[in-house]
Amino acid sequence: MPSKSKSLNATLLRLTHHYSDAKDLFNAVRAEHPDASKKDIVLAALAMMIDQCETDASSARKLHQLALQRRGEE
């Protein structure tokens, strides 16, 4: 599990700079990690948002949007 979350975190951080829309970012992450659940991606986005909030506000905002838009969806 830790390597799965680290991989998701790295993918989110890498792709955040390429997508301005949270839905597009989510879909890109899902394409690279088809076995990851929505919950896994949202939790990884929240973790990376917290990690990046002081050093990269733009990325933190995008990750926050992704987490808010996708939480609770099935």
Secondary structure, DSSP 8 states (H G I E B T S, - for coil): -HHHHHHHHHHHHHHHTT-SSHHHHHHHHHHH-TT--HHHHHHHHHHHHHHHTTT-HHHHHHHHHHHHHHTT--
